[in-house]
């Protein structure tokens, strides 16, 4: 529940301060982070690292 409240608060902050343009940047950073974490010990690691 704690993580959802942080996300809600962050989205409220972005909406209040008219910074909705940051949402795609945050989503891309989360996807890249997830890709790196999941690719750390898998057989896909060499293919993922060629992207970067």
MOSUL-V6528 format. One line per field, one symbol per residue. psi: psi as a letter, one per 20 degrees, with the letter a starting at -180 (. if undefined). burial: + if it has 24 or more other C-alpha atoms within 12 Angstrom, else -. A space follows every 10 residues. Layout:
# MOSUL-V6528
psi=???
burial=???
This chain:
# MOSUL-V6528
psi=hhhhhggggg hgggggjlki iighgggghg ggggghghig jriighhghh h.
burial=---------- ---------- ---------- ---------- ---------- --
